[in-house]
Amino acid sequence: MKTVTVNASKSYNILIEKGLLSDIGYHIKNTLGTPKLCIVTDDTVGELYSKAVESSLLSCGLSFVKFVIPHGEASKNATNLISLLEFLANNRITRGDAIIALGGGVVGDLAGFAAGIYLRGIKFIQIPTTLLAAVDSSVGGKTAIDLDAGKNLAGVFHQPSLVLCDPNTLNTLSDEIFSDGCAEVIKYGIINDRELLELLKVDIKENIEAIIERCVINKARIVELDEYDNGTRQLLNLGHTIGHAIELCSGLTVSHGRAVAIGTVIATKIAISQGLCPADDLDEVINIFKSAGLPTECSYSARELAEIATTDKKRLGDSINLILPYGIGNCKPYRVDVCELESLIEKGL
Ligand SMILES: NC(=O)c1ccc[n+]([C@@H]2O[C@H](COP(=O)([O-])OP(=O)(O)OC[C@H]3O[C@@H](n4cnc5c(N)ncnc54)[C@H](O)[C@@H]3O)[C@@H](O)[C@H]2O)c1
């Protein structure tokens, strides 16, 4: 079993092992004792994995209740958050009890937010079942729901007490959802881990445990330096500012991972145009995304993208920090005046 420890405001372990789902009762009991648990999952994941989780909990004498949401981003909303809080209260979940988030980033973000505010904060355990959740959203303590005005606009920082990752669960993902997660894996490589990109060249599924471990080590080290996202953690936005604009331009028909892949290629071209990144790196960046089944071409104009990117929630007054590769494995923030953003994006198309 691979174990990564995150030393943020609170320390916790991430355990990664194929088949771990059947032992989760043991690991939860080992870390938290015998709290009452509330499993939060979505209908798809619940159908596939709830039984295994439930029987492991029961075999360890752990009692639980279960709250199921419909799958998909639309469920990460205020109505489901309030329903979950009412469910916790009606089931007499106390401060000593805990929530289990069994699913992808949607379940993790919603359940984590509920855990962060119910009774002013109770413990929660992440059991990520998508590649994106395994390498990114289950680690680091960002929780959120979407508002009508935009994605992830309400949330709290609330670190999990334990992350239990069973890579076997990724076998039931569609190719599209799996490759979306690959975009986040590649992101870590381009930010600061060239060797991770070598692992991807062989066979992602073959090396999956090592790849997840490397990604969460990368995320943990960044979170430890800047848990509350005031500096270094912004590196994780590589490809995201423009990627987010692409998602919105497409009316969310281009998925997050695909948008991040295109956004990262645009960021690389911008960096090259500014003389910051060796021109040779562009082909390598494009080829890595292509080999993971991800797109690299953008069909929106610089004006359309800049209009949305300037409303990004990470805008700082009249400027915005784009994360740019100064070479593969070496990304840094690059401050841009919002009135120059359109012409800069033009250079990246
Ligand atoms: N908190 C953070 O730090 C952070 C970081 C990145 C992304 N996010 C958030 O994560 C969300 C996206 O997460 P996601 O891509 O995991 O989406 P998701 O949770 O919607 O899962 C994608 C789909 O896969 C299905 N699914 C999940 N696991 C499965 C499995 N093992 N087998 C078959 N189907 C399965 C789900 O039912 C869903 O339909 C977004 O809301 C994003 O804002 C949060």
The ligand as an ORCA input file, in Angstrom:
! r2SCAN-3c Opt
* xyz 0 1
  N     -12.059     20.518     -4.401
  C     -11.108     20.592     -5.314
  O      -9.935     20.840     -5.005
  C     -11.448     20.318     -6.750
  C     -10.413     20.184     -7.699
  C     -10.775     19.877     -9.012
  C     -12.110     19.715     -9.349
  N     -13.080     19.863     -8.395
  C     -14.495     19.676     -8.726
  O     -14.671     18.303     -9.093
  C     -15.822     18.202     -9.911
  C     -15.523     17.267    -11.063
  O     -15.188     16.001    -10.530
  P     -15.325     14.673    -11.409
  O     -14.690     14.910    -12.728
  O     -14.883     13.564    -10.564
  O     -16.884     14.643    -11.731
  P     -18.114     13.823    -11.099
  O     -18.003     13.701     -9.655
  O     -19.338     14.461    -11.658
  O     -17.935     12.402    -11.768
  C     -18.055     12.278    -13.162
  C     -19.066     11.193    -13.515
  O     -18.458      9.945    -13.271
  C     -19.341      9.101    -12.532
  N     -18.479      8.227    -11.751
  C     -17.741      8.551    -10.675
  N     -16.991      7.523    -10.308
  C     -17.261      6.508    -11.144
  C     -16.762      5.191    -11.296
  N     -15.802      4.711    -10.530
  N     -17.279      4.420    -12.296
  C     -18.227      4.924    -13.135
  N     -18.718      6.157    -13.055
  C     -18.224      6.956    -12.074
  C     -20.178     10.056    -11.723
  O     -21.411      9.450    -11.367
  C     -20.354     11.209    -12.700
  O     -21.427     10.965    -13.558
  C     -16.179     19.606    -10.350
  O     -17.332     20.033     -9.668
  C     -14.977     20.444     -9.925
  O     -15.337     21.764     -9.593
  C     -12.768     20.155     -7.110
*
